[in-house]
Amino acid sequence: MKRRIIMVFVFVGILGLALNPGRAEAQTKKIRFWSDQSEPWQQEVIGKMISEFESLNPDVKVEVEYIGWKDRQAKMTAAMASGTEPEVALLSSQYATSLPAQGALARMDDVMVDLGGPEAFYGAALSLASYEGHFYSIPYSMLPVVIWYRKDRFDRIGLRPPETLSDFYEAAKLLHEKSGGKYFALGTPYGRGEYTDETFRALALWPMGGSVFDKEGKVVFDSPVTARALSFYKSLYPFTPPGSETWGYSDTMKSFVSGSCAMTIYFGRTLKNLQQYNPEILPKTGAMLPPKGEYQRTVNPPQSIGVFRNSKYPELGKKFVKFFFTSDQYVRFLWATPGHNVPVLKAKAAAWRQNELLQKYPEIVKVLLKACDPKIGFSPTKPPGNPVASPYWQPIRGSRVIPDAVQRVTLKNEDPEKVAKWAAEKIRQIMAEFKL
């Protein structure tokens, strides 16, 4: 009799699952995580972080999707238009700036409090995190851009690291003349992409005191300073390898890692890539800040993590964000590219410095950290003199108007003053058409 009763219950249970197959899965909540950090070693660390989070939260499943930098804009636009935003995403500077203004991100004030508040962060980390008095994303790293140079090639011709813009030009010219065709002097991009915009500002516009916007948010790109900056940036072009007019991020870094250029402007990722692909030249490598004009400034866009307000489980997304920072995997995530991702939390700085590669090259680390000084390192979306980040940077950078201006002057020999006025008018048009 008991056996029959047990079999009946088993049958009913099986029948219930058959009639409602999603019942077992319904107890597991899936959240999506977009990452634009997709090197193999980064994916390995992110995978461990997710596994650890899932073990502590067995009712949550995290699905990660790696997105190429060139695909970010289209992917983000399509997701917002279709209502398919992920719970969590790593955000580069233009998205941390524009998405809060569009109402796309959830407030992160509570997460900021849990992490120790703004005083727990240092350097230029929080320059993009707040909007109208609230935090909508949390910076997870700073990305300082510096000049990488070959100490051996400098020493061979008796050249010292240049400090000013004029010194930088003369150094590039001398390296070009003395190379004997064995290498190129300078790895600088002139392609129609974001990185040309960033290097133009770090090597020319910002040191000269120029900007795209003034402190009131008015477009001032059509200034004499911009014309001079465009001319100076053009003057460096003859010292770059053939094909630099198509370069973006990776091509610029490869120009130094491969050994083909004596100087290159790039992020701290260069340190890891030298170790990985050309360790022989790493001991011969030095780093310095970009040259000084009226000011000394460089690109340092904080990279953030945010939660989409209209995602299915935004509260679970915030829970994952908090775990992202408090887990031991956070420092390991930064170590995936030592020097590239500089920690934003003061409490994590000592642990970050324990990395073997960082300890081996303290002089390079010193320069990278100096580029994180809020008086030196600036995000392209909140440049020097701008009290708040402009929400228009997403469409401006997507339009490629600034690299187009560089190409028109450099490759087409157009008048810098006329090009500056053209670009400024284009930026005003973009702002007028962009719906916040």
C-alpha positions as CSV (number, residue, x, y, z in Angstrom):
1,M,0.0,0.0,0.0
2,K,2.8,2.5,1.0
3,R,4.6,1.6,-2.2
4,R,1.6,2.5,-4.3
5,I,1.2,5.9,-2.5
6,I,4.9,6.7,-3.0
7,M,4.6,5.8,-6.7
8,V,1.5,8.1,-7.1
9,F,3.4,11.0,-5.6
10,V,6.4,10.4,-7.9
11,F,4.1,10.2,-10.9
12,V,2.4,13.4,-9.9
13,G,5.7,15.1,-9.6
14,I,7.0,13.9,-12.9
15,L,3.7,14.9,-14.5
16,G,4.0,18.4,-13.0
17,L,7.4,18.9,-14.5
18,A,6.3,17.6,-17.8
19,L,3.3,20.0,-17.9
20,N,5.5,22.9,-16.6
21,P,9.0,22.3,-17.8
22,G,10.1,25.9,-16.9
23,R,9.2,25.5,-13.3
24,A,12.7,24.2,-12.2
25,E,14.5,26.9,-14.2
26,A,12.2,29.7,-12.9
27,Q,14.0,29.6,-9.6
28,T,17.3,30.6,-11.2
29,K,17.4,34.3,-12.2
30,K,19.7,35.1,-15.1
31,I,21.5,38.4,-15.3
32,R,23.6,39.5,-18.3
33,F,27.0,41.1,-18.1
34,W,28.6,43.0,-21.0
35,S,32.4,43.3,-21.0
36,D,34.6,45.2,-23.5
37,Q,37.6,43.8,-21.7
38,S,38.1,40.6,-23.7
39,E,41.8,39.6,-23.8
40,P,42.1,35.9,-23.1
41,W,43.7,36.6,-19.7
42,Q,40.9,39.0,-18.8
43,Q,38.2,36.5,-19.8
44,E,39.9,34.0,-17.5
45,V,39.7,36.3,-14.4
46,I,36.2,37.4,-15.2
47,G,35.2,33.7,-15.5
48,K,36.6,33.1,-12.0
49,M,34.8,36.1,-10.6
50,I,31.5,35.0,-12.0
51,S,31.9,31.4,-10.7
52,E,32.7,32.8,-7.2
53,F,29.6,35.1,-7.3
54,E,27.4,32.2,-8.5
55,S,28.6,29.9,-5.7
56,L,27.6,32.6,-3.2
57,N,24.3,33.2,-4.9
58,P,23.1,29.8,-6.2
59,D,19.8,31.3,-7.4
60,V,21.6,33.6,-9.8
61,K,23.2,32.8,-13.1
62,V,25.5,35.4,-14.8
63,E,25.8,35.3,-18.6
64,V,28.8,37.2,-19.9
65,E,29.1,38.6,-23.4
66,Y,32.4,40.0,-24.7
67,I,31.9,43.0,-27.0
68,G,34.6,44.4,-29.3
69,W,35.4,48.1,-29.0
70,K,34.3,48.8,-32.5
71,D,30.9,47.2,-31.9
72,R,30.0,49.0,-28.7
73,Q,28.1,51.9,-30.1
74,A,25.9,49.9,-32.4
75,K,25.3,47.2,-29.7
76,M,24.4,49.8,-27.1
77,T,22.1,51.7,-29.4
78,A,20.2,48.6,-30.6
79,A,19.8,47.2,-27.0
80,M,18.3,50.5,-25.8
81,A,16.0,50.8,-28.8
82,S,14.7,47.2,-28.3
83,G,14.6,47.2,-24.5
84,T,17.1,44.4,-24.2
85,E,19.7,46.1,-22.1
86,P,21.9,43.8,-19.9
87,E,21.8,44.1,-16.1
88,V,25.5,45.1,-15.9
89,A,28.0,46.6,-18.3
90,L,31.5,47.8,-18.3
91,L,31.3,51.4,-19.6
92,S,33.9,53.5,-21.3
93,S,33.9,57.2,-20.7
94,Q,31.4,58.4,-23.2
95,Y,28.8,56.0,-22.0
96,A,29.3,56.8,-18.3
97,T,28.8,60.4,-19.4
98,S,25.8,60.2,-21.7
99,L,23.7,57.2,-20.4
100,P,22.7,58.9,-17.1
101,A,21.5,62.0,-19.0
102,Q,19.3,59.6,-21.1
103,G,17.9,58.0,-18.0
104,A,19.3,54.6,-18.9
105,L,21.2,53.8,-15.8
106,A,20.1,52.9,-12.3
107,R,21.2,55.1,-9.4
108,M,24.2,53.6,-7.6
109,D,24.3,55.8,-4.5
110,D,23.7,52.9,-2.2
111,V,26.5,50.9,-3.8
112,M,28.8,53.9,-3.4
113,V,28.0,54.1,0.3
114,D,28.7,50.4,0.7
115,L,32.1,50.8,-0.9
116,G,33.1,53.6,1.6
117,G,31.8,56.7,-0.2
118,P,33.6,59.0,-2.5
119,E,36.5,59.5,0.0
120,A,37.4,55.8,-0.6
121,F,38.5,56.6,-4.1
122,Y,41.5,58.6,-5.3
123,G,43.0,60.4,-8.2
124,A,40.9,61.2,-11.2
125,A,38.7,58.2,-10.6
126,L,35.4,59.9,-9.8
127,S,35.5,62.6,-12.5
128,L,32.6,60.9,-14.5
129,A,30.8,59.0,-11.8
130,S,28.1,61.5,-10.7
131,Y,25.3,63.2,-12.6
132,E,23.0,65.8,-11.0
133,G,24.1,64.9,-7.5
134,H,23.8,61.1,-7.8
135,F,26.1,58.3,-8.8
136,Y,25.0,56.3,-11.8
137,S,28.2,54.3,-12.4
138,I,31.2,53.2,-10.3
139,P,34.7,53.6,-11.7
140,Y,36.6,50.4,-11.6
141,S,40.0,51.6,-13.0
142,M,41.9,54.6,-14.4
143,L,43.6,54.2,-17.8
144,P,46.6,56.6,-18.0
145,V,48.1,57.4,-21.4
146,V,51.8,58.0,-21.4
147,I,54.7,58.2,-23.9
148,W,56.6,54.9,-24.2
149,Y,60.1,55.3,-25.5
150,R,63.2,53.2,-26.3
151,K,65.9,54.2,-23.8
152,D,68.6,52.4,-25.9
153,R,67.7,54.3,-29.1
154,F,67.7,57.6,-27.2
155,D,71.0,56.8,-25.5
156,R,72.6,55.8,-28.9
157,I,72.1,59.3,-30.3
158,G,72.5,61.2,-27.0
159,L,68.9,62.2,-26.8
160,R,67.1,63.0,-23.5
161,P,63.4,62.5,-22.9
162,P,61.6,65.6,-24.3
163,E,59.6,67.7,-21.9
164,T,58.0,70.4,-24.0
165,L,56.0,70.3,-27.3
166,S,58.9,71.8,-29.2
167,D,61.3,69.4,-27.7
168,F,59.0,66.5,-28.6
169,Y,59.0,67.6,-32.2
170,E,62.7,68.0,-32.3
171,A,63.2,64.6,-30.7
172,A,60.9,62.9,-33.3
173,K,62.8,64.7,-36.1
174,L,66.2,63.6,-34.8
175,L,65.1,60.0,-34.3
176,H,63.8,60.0,-37.8
177,E,67.1,61.4,-39.2
178,K,69.3,59.0,-37.1
179,S,67.3,55.8,-37.5
180,G,69.1,54.8,-40.6
181,G,65.9,53.3,-41.8
182,K,65.9,50.7,-39.0
183,Y,62.9,52.0,-37.2
184,F,60.4,54.9,-37.2
185,A,60.5,57.8,-34.8
186,L,56.9,58.0,-33.7
187,G,53.9,55.8,-33.4
188,T,50.9,58.2,-33.4
189,P,47.5,57.5,-35.0
190,Y,45.9,59.4,-37.8
191,G,43.0,57.0,-38.4
192,R,39.4,57.9,-38.5
193,G,38.6,56.7,-35.0
194,E,38.4,57.5,-31.3
195,Y,42.1,57.1,-30.5
196,T,43.1,59.8,-33.0
197,D,40.7,62.1,-31.1
198,E,42.4,61.2,-27.8
199,T,46.0,61.5,-28.9
200,F,45.3,64.8,-30.7
201,R,44.0,66.2,-27.4
202,A,46.9,64.8,-25.3
203,L,49.7,65.8,-27.7
204,A,48.4,69.1,-29.0
205,L,45.0,70.6,-28.0
206,W,45.1,70.3,-24.2
207,P,48.8,71.2,-23.7
208,M,48.2,74.3,-25.7
209,G,45.2,75.2,-23.6
210,G,42.5,74.4,-26.1
211,S,39.2,72.5,-25.6
212,V,36.1,71.4,-27.4
213,F,33.8,73.1,-24.8
214,D,34.3,76.0,-22.4
215,K,33.2,75.7,-18.7
216,E,29.6,76.7,-19.6
217,G,29.4,73.9,-22.2
218,K,29.6,76.2,-25.2
219,V,31.5,74.9,-28.2
220,V,34.9,76.6,-28.6
221,F,36.6,74.2,-31.0
222,D,36.6,77.0,-33.6
223,S,39.4,78.9,-31.9
224,P,43.0,79.9,-32.9
225,V,44.3,77.4,-30.4
226,T,42.6,74.5,-32.2
227,A,44.1,75.6,-35.5
228,R,47.6,75.7,-34.0
229,A,47.0,72.3,-32.4
230,L,45.9,70.8,-35.7
231,S,49.0,72.2,-37.4
232,F,51.3,70.8,-34.7
233,Y,49.7,67.4,-34.8
234,K,50.1,67.4,-38.6
235,S,53.8,68.3,-38.2
236,L,54.4,64.9,-36.5
237,Y,52.9,62.9,-39.3
238,P,56.1,62.6,-41.4
239,F,57.8,60.8,-38.5
240,T,55.2,58.0,-38.3
241,P,55.2,54.7,-40.3
242,P,53.3,54.3,-43.6
243,G,49.7,53.4,-42.8
244,S,49.3,55.5,-39.6
245,E,46.5,57.3,-41.4
246,T,44.4,54.1,-40.7
247,W,45.6,53.4,-37.2
248,G,43.4,53.0,-34.1
249,Y,44.1,51.7,-30.7
250,S,45.8,48.3,-31.4
251,D,47.9,49.5,-34.3
252,T,49.3,52.3,-32.2
253,M,50.3,49.9,-29.4
254,K,51.7,47.4,-31.8
255,S,54.0,50.0,-33.4
256,F,56.0,50.1,-30.2
257,V,55.6,46.5,-29.0
258,S,56.9,45.2,-32.4
259,G,60.0,47.4,-32.0
260,S,59.2,49.4,-35.2
261,C,58.9,52.8,-33.4
262,A,61.2,54.6,-30.9
263,M,58.3,56.5,-29.3
264,T,54.6,55.7,-29.0
265,I,51.7,57.3,-27.0
266,Y,49.6,54.6,-25.4
267,F,47.9,53.2,-22.3
268,G,49.6,51.1,-19.6
269,R,48.5,48.0,-21.5
270,T,51.8,48.3,-23.4
271,L,53.6,47.0,-20.3
272,K,51.7,43.7,-20.4
273,N,52.0,43.3,-24.1
274,L,55.7,43.9,-24.1
275,Q,56.0,41.1,-21.5
276,Q,53.8,38.9,-23.5
277,Y,55.0,39.4,-27.1
278,N,58.5,41.1,-27.0
279,P,60.1,40.8,-23.6
280,E,63.6,41.4,-24.9
281,I,62.9,45.2,-25.3
282,L,61.1,45.6,-22.0
283,P,64.3,46.4,-20.0
284,K,65.1,49.0,-22.7
285,T,61.7,50.7,-22.3
286,G,61.0,53.9,-20.4
287,A,57.8,56.0,-19.9
288,M,57.2,59.7,-19.6
289,L,54.2,62.1,-19.5
290,P,53.1,63.6,-22.8
291,P,55.0,66.9,-23.5
292,K,54.1,70.1,-21.9
293,G,52.9,73.2,-23.6
294,E,51.1,75.9,-21.6
295,Y,50.0,72.9,-19.5
296,Q,51.0,69.3,-19.0
297,R,48.0,67.1,-19.6
298,T,47.1,63.6,-20.8
299,V,44.2,61.3,-21.4
300,N,43.0,59.2,-18.5
301,P,39.4,58.1,-18.9
302,P,38.0,56.3,-15.8
303,Q,36.4,53.0,-16.8
304,S,33.1,52.3,-15.0
305,I,30.7,49.6,-14.3
306,G,27.0,50.4,-14.4
307,V,23.5,48.8,-14.1
308,F,20.8,49.5,-16.6
309,R,17.6,50.8,-15.0
310,N,15.2,48.9,-17.4
311,S,16.9,45.6,-17.2
312,K,15.1,42.6,-15.7
313,Y,16.9,42.4,-12.4
314,P,18.6,45.7,-11.7
315,E,18.9,45.0,-8.0
316,L,20.8,41.8,-8.7
317,G,22.9,43.7,-11.1
318,K,23.9,46.1,-8.2
319,K,24.6,43.1,-6.0
320,F,27.0,41.9,-8.6
321,V,28.7,45.3,-8.9
322,K,29.3,45.4,-5.2
323,F,30.8,41.9,-5.4
324,F,33.0,43.0,-8.3
325,F,34.8,45.5,-6.1
326,T,34.9,43.6,-2.8
327,S,35.9,40.2,-4.2
328,D,39.6,39.2,-4.2
329,Q,39.1,38.8,-7.9
330,Y,39.0,42.6,-8.4
331,V,42.7,43.1,-8.0
332,R,43.3,40.0,-10.1
333,F,41.1,41.6,-12.8
334,L,43.4,44.7,-12.7
335,W,46.4,42.4,-12.8
336,A,45.1,40.8,-16.0
337,T,46.7,43.9,-17.7
338,P,49.2,45.3,-15.1
339,G,49.7,49.0,-15.5
340,H,46.7,49.4,-17.8
341,N,44.0,49.2,-15.2
342,V,45.1,51.4,-12.2
343,P,42.9,50.8,-9.1
344,V,40.4,53.4,-8.0
345,L,40.0,52.2,-4.4
346,K,42.6,53.4,-1.9
347,A,42.1,50.1,0.0
348,K,43.2,48.1,-3.0
349,A,46.3,50.0,-3.9
350,A,48.8,48.1,-1.8
351,A,47.5,44.7,-3.0
352,W,47.7,46.0,-6.7
353,R,51.4,47.0,-6.2
354,Q,52.3,43.4,-5.3
355,N,52.1,42.4,-8.9
356,E,55.5,41.0,-10.0
357,L,55.6,43.0,-13.3
358,L,54.7,46.3,-11.5
359,Q,57.4,45.7,-8.9
360,K,60.0,45.0,-11.5
361,Y,59.5,48.3,-13.3
362,P,58.8,50.9,-10.5
363,E,59.9,53.9,-12.6
364,I,57.3,53.1,-15.3
365,V,54.6,52.6,-12.5
366,K,55.6,56.0,-11.1
367,V,54.9,57.7,-14.4
368,L,51.6,55.9,-14.8
369,L,50.4,56.9,-11.3
370,K,51.5,60.5,-12.0
371,A,49.3,60.5,-15.0
372,C,46.4,59.7,-12.6
373,D,46.8,63.0,-10.9
374,P,43.5,64.9,-11.4
375,K,45.5,68.0,-12.5
376,I,47.2,66.0,-15.2
377,G,44.9,63.1,-16.3
378,F,41.5,63.9,-17.9
379,S,38.8,62.0,-19.5
380,P,38.0,63.0,-23.1
381,T,34.4,63.5,-22.0
382,K,35.4,65.9,-19.1
383,P,38.4,67.8,-20.4
384,P,40.4,70.4,-18.5
385,G,38.3,73.4,-17.4
386,N,35.0,71.7,-17.7
387,P,33.3,71.4,-14.3
388,V,30.9,68.7,-15.6
389,A,31.1,66.1,-18.3
390,S,29.1,66.8,-21.4
391,P,26.3,64.3,-22.1
392,Y,26.9,64.8,-25.8
393,W,30.1,62.9,-26.1
394,Q,28.5,59.7,-27.2
395,P,27.1,61.1,-30.5
396,I,30.1,63.4,-31.0
397,R,32.7,60.6,-30.7
398,G,30.4,58.3,-32.7
399,S,30.3,60.9,-35.5
400,R,34.2,60.9,-35.7
401,V,34.2,64.7,-36.3
402,I,37.4,65.3,-34.5
403,P,39.5,62.6,-36.2
404,D,37.9,63.8,-39.5
405,A,39.3,67.3,-38.7
406,V,42.7,65.8,-38.1
407,Q,42.6,63.9,-41.4
408,R,41.4,66.9,-43.4
409,V,44.3,69.0,-42.2
410,T,47.0,66.3,-42.2
411,L,46.1,64.2,-45.3
412,K,44.2,66.7,-47.4
413,N,46.2,69.8,-46.6
414,E,43.1,71.9,-45.8
415,D,43.4,75.1,-43.9
416,P,43.4,74.5,-40.1
417,E,41.3,77.5,-39.2
418,K,38.6,76.6,-41.7
419,V,38.7,73.0,-40.6
420,A,38.3,74.1,-36.9
421,K,35.3,76.1,-37.8
422,W,33.8,73.3,-39.9
423,A,34.2,70.8,-37.0
424,A,32.8,73.3,-34.4
425,E,29.7,73.8,-36.6
426,K,29.3,70.0,-37.0
427,I,29.5,69.5,-33.2
428,R,26.8,72.2,-32.7
429,Q,24.6,70.4,-35.2
430,I,25.1,67.0,-33.4
431,M,24.2,68.6,-30.1
432,A,21.0,70.1,-31.6
433,E,19.9,66.8,-33.1
434,F,20.8,64.5,-30.1
435,K,17.8,63.8,-27.9
436,L,18.5,63.6,-24.2
